[in-house]
Amino acid sequence: MDLTDTPEEAEFRARLREWLAKTLPTLPPKPSPDDWPGRRAYDLGWQRTLHDAGYADVHWDAPPTVRLIYLEETEEAGAPYVGANFVGLLHAGPTIAAEGTAEQRARWLPPILRGEEVWCQGFSEPDAGSDLAALRTRAWRDGDDYVVSGSKIWTSHAEVADWCELLVRTDPTAPKHRGITWLALRMDTPGVTVRPLRTLAGSTEFAQVFLDEVRVPVAHRVGAEHDGWRVTLVTLSFERGTAFAGEVVACRRVLRELAREAHRNGRWDDPALRRRLGALNAEFRALWRLTQWHVSEAAATGAGVPGAAGSVFKLRYSHARQDLYDTAADVLGPDSLDLGRPWTADRLSSLSYTIAAGTSQIQHTIVAERLLGLPKGR
């Protein structure tokens, strides 16, 4: 794969860089981390700005090399992250684009791109997190609706979401990887209750969602009834293969900031610390090259769906991110106990990365069985 910019890509990079330099200073101040309505408005406002400038659909419709240039330049410039609508832009939206009907794509995709609607993810349950196929939330047909009862947990940004990508069990007699259906749920539907959960870092971006005989139109089903596990694998492929791409660039920026801080506070004199920073630099450079390969592979599938090799990236990135913020704690010393300092809250959140989007144990299994062809464990 040629990693140099073509003349057209170089022109796109220069134009985007110029636009970012003019636009970012005009943005309003970021709201408080606890102000979720304010954060929703801020994140959607940024998405609308991207839309009006012609950059909104770069995650879906742009060539893979252009997509990566966009991620590089926006992260390097310190532009806002996708924020509260990361599920819509990076998970649900690409899944609907790949698996939805023409009517579903027309209904759900434009509002995501225009910064009008937020999505959350209703996959994990109290008794079905790592073993996602063990989910118990039930849905049964009643005319033109499904009636859904159960609960979901770790539902990112449910408190400000308009829609939820929801997994339900529509055939309780089928083997656990079958009989699952992928639905789009309006979060203001009667019977939906959201209870925020406070994390170790004190944030409340997760929630538990309770569903009490909630009615979801059959027209809001993506894919066939009982075929939800296959559709879910599409969602998880995006989550593991490409959704973290921008974060790799962000981690490279943090690494540079750590080196500057180490120079400032005298920690740079420690040769062991310098070796750790150098090893992390090599790790994140390799992860970025792997990201480029994954995005190119996704484009080559025709539907734009990443393959199982995304698990290799997810596995390495999860542990590299933890190593990065452990190193940050070493650079900061006693200040690493202060949640008000840069990187300290990120260190706590990094602990979740070996669990989110499938645990590292699951990723090892996927790599062993689907990539290396090893026999399935009993």
Disulfide bonds with the S-S distance in Angstrom:
none
